């Protein structure tokens, strides 16, 4: 086996087994900190040993056993005396588990990391670290914070989980819908940060983050195949991800939906996304937020060109979404679709009604700028572009808005 | 495992209304019946507080609370719960019963 093969095997094992190893050890030792450290040590040992010894036939089992030994070493170091019986139990016995609603330790890990008693940014960091296997350095870079600050955030979260005894389990059936939606919110946030990365020094699209969010959502989908919103979020991410390469030009400018080269969209991702949307429609169950957003994206990705888009369908879906989520941002997106169906005048009236709530949001001004431009109000459009450019954080979007403004007569 | 459920208020009329008192009684009885009850009590407002510092040569007494703030502690429960999920549920019911915010912290 070549060095490259071994490196690939380690990287694959990291992707496939990290969460499982951390979850198994957390279950066994009841301590996220021990589990994380031991998992990291086990992977470091693999990097050292596999090139010489070869990749073991079952990498996951090898990593779990190695991590368990490391964890016992640590417990022994800290406690000085662990009785032999307890040690043997930690090493070999599988403690009997009451059969849960969904029986997978990785799910427990996800629900613990996304516990509502933790701040949102902490949930994101902890999920990427414990479930995604990203290092604190990688997470810090992704969210543009200092590495030490990110390390502290993760350390504090682990300490709170331990001290306040945040349980390591899948929530009861009664609590499950609310808790699942909390997990999905974390994954959607990671995806969005990748999809519309903020900050002058980052790439406009962070594929590492969108890919990680999709990978984790796929994992949850595999663990909870019956959940409609999980399927909806996965479909939504796939249908957005499919347009990734068509969304930013070679010169780093955002390309709006109506100007994208639809031939550059990823057909495989679109097929998969459409299949998920159809599967949900076939159940006849009332769709949640992510399923409706996925359906809207399915309409867009079904059209050969922007003119072929079924805008009445898009508006109808937004109407459905407004009933579930009457937020001004949903209303803004609905207005954008209304502009295509009923014209920019009607849409502008709807957008202007949102001023109180969205005056600080760049997309509000960008939408107004576009509608005012289409209606021939050049001067007002320019002022709106100026505001949008001021407030936008994504470099590709700023470039796009600047060009649009400068093209005004 | 024991948790302190602090009751936080921001109104100067610190006393519970008769309706709140009745709801708190119902909640307390439930805590006792389900084995969560350890202890509970209502406190006087910040105006009744005195801060003591006896780290030096002699004890210093200062009128008022140790920190002036718009919101302050006005009562508490100490509850027995197996984990934070149970503690949070009880604290949520407590918040509803006394019609005030609550804060949960574990005893170490």
Interface residues (C-beta under 8 A of the other chain):
Chain A: X115 X116 X117 X163 X164 X165 X166 X167 X171 X175
Chain B: X1 X3 X82 X83 X84 X85 X87 X88 X104 X105 X106 X108
